[in-house]
Amino acid sequence: MNGMAGVLRRGEMRDVMEKYVRPEKNPGTACSGCGLRLAHRKVLEAIDELGLGLGDVVWGTGIGCSGRQTFVTWKGDTFAGTHGRVYAMATGLRLALPPEKRLILTVGDGDAFTIGFLHLLNCARRNVDMTVVVFDNLGYQSTGGQYGVTTPLGSRTDSSPYGAWEPNWTQGGFDVLRILKEAGATFLARHTVLQGHEPVESLKRAIRNRGLSLVQLIYPCVTHYGAQALGTRDLAKIYDWFRDRTVESIDADSSDSFTTGIFHDAVGSRPEFAASMREFVASVQKEGNHG
Ligand code: SF4
């Protein structure tokens, strides 16, 4: 994919935030020390390393800290969905846009894995060509720090003062990525934002996939998860806790760790939704049996 007219040249020694993010939105809305900026940057680095320009990507956002950090930040075309609905909007856009246009959605764990999960599962079933990047802050942090479906068991939060005890999507034998795999997604990976370049490599593979890709990027929330669950706002201690918990194996025991790596790579194994629909419509029109 080539950059379009007016796009900055590849290799230009400018910061990716400066290159791709609207100046008034840089550095964004995340709290000081939050890992969300790192997560945002990883997506931009992947775009940059793929040689994509502003005209090559349409960027959608969900709700929460991730939506707020990335909302209308991309200098190119952007759109925003209400909570959990951005996947349905992106499906419509996928049908309307040229196939080469990359659709990237930055959403939170609540947006993707709870309220929007049914939409997401159906995007996986259809293998709709889009890249969903889940910025996972381990709960509902934008509303003050309540537990969610990726909150580690035992975490003290505003809504679990004695420790989160409900089954979640990533421990106790569950893995939300396995559910998405069974639903038909063709590329799935999980990383923490503290893993250097590895997440960028997965994001590049995800964006290149002509089908439903999802990358879960776990990052430290210092204001709520740090203060409530870890009992500290000390950045070094919070980041160390995340580092110590990160395991570079996707199949490892997840009872007390973030298992990371590529979970599922089935790129090219299934037809893509919009392409299939175009082919189907063309065949119906050719046969003349459309009415
Ligand atoms: S509330 Fe937490 S996750 Fe949200 S921006 Fe602040 S530190 Fe980051």
Boltz pocket constraint, residues with backbone or C-beta under 6 A from the ligand:
constraints:
  - pocket:
      binder: B
      contacts: [[A, 29], [A, 30], [A, 31], [A, 32], [A, 33], [A, 34], [A, 35], [A, 36], [A, 65], [A, 137], [A, 141], [A, 142], [A, 220], [A, 221], [A, 222], [A, 223], [A, 224], [A, 225]]
      max_distance: 6.0
